[in-house]
Amino acid sequence: MLKLQGVLPPLSTPFDHEGNLYRAKVAHNMSRLNTVALSGYVVGGSTGESPLLSTDERIQLFEWVKQDSAEGKILIAGTASESVRETLHVVNRAADIGYHAALVLGPRYYRNTMHRPDTQALFYRSIADQARIPLLLYNFPNVTGYDLPVETIAALSEHPNIVGMKDSSGNVEKLAATVKAVKAGFQVLSGSGTTFWPALQVGAAGGILAFADCAPYACVTIWEAFRTREYEAAEDWQNRILLAAKLVTATYGIPGLKYAMDLNGFYGGPPRLPLVPATIAARAEIEQAMHGIRS
């Protein structure tokens, strides 16, 4: 059984100023992240601009991060594709490279037929039946336009090759209900830096947090305070990062996160078109919110 706990950043994808994958900056970011007590990394997810990557580029990133990752880190492949066939292809290529699990986002394009519990369940089961590594469900209503029902998640948790879920809804009440409904051993991870501490309190096993790309120590500090039952410290750090985490995820998205990474000594660099860099006003707001939050 793959044990998922602690903090795993969903890695940002470095591009050069021509929009190419930037190998040297992947290595730079990994060299810094490897010094932090992170549990592992998610590669090629939504934070990594996966809709703007080709399949070959995503697999190239899998290989680079595998080469650069410190020993003992859990590696999770972001595999979002619309069809079972293409998703399964990416999942099993990640398995060949040595990844431990795959994070799978449900289909979202044909909303009138895809946004049904039975269709979503069929999608996940079809992949899990043939995948050579375990799957994590990915619930991200802001992207998919669909919020996986607790009952569907609970039913899917019974599949022997579906071992957990990343919940990026930010709905702590629903996360708590999910934790209670799923099979024993099924691990629910928070995908929201703004509600990480509340999620841990109601049973989340850890977090896949975009904010950890720019402030990994702050995120790990919340986890460690929770783990050692220093609850006042955990709440204090959650309050410290609250505004910054909101700005670089919900408010300004990928461009905001990349600018925050640049501020803290990581390489954020430019997003890939049609995303554009953060505006001067957004940068000033992020700088103020990030003041005192070290990488």
Helices and strands as residue ranges (DSSP letters): E 6-8, H 23-33, E 40-43, G 46-48, G 50-52, H 55-68, E 74-78, H 84-97, E 101-105, H 111-114, H 117-130, E 135-139, H 141-144, H 150-156, E 162-167, H 172-181, E 187-190, G 193-195, H 196-201, E 206-208, G 210-213, H 216-227, H 231-246, I 247-251, H 253-263, H 280-290
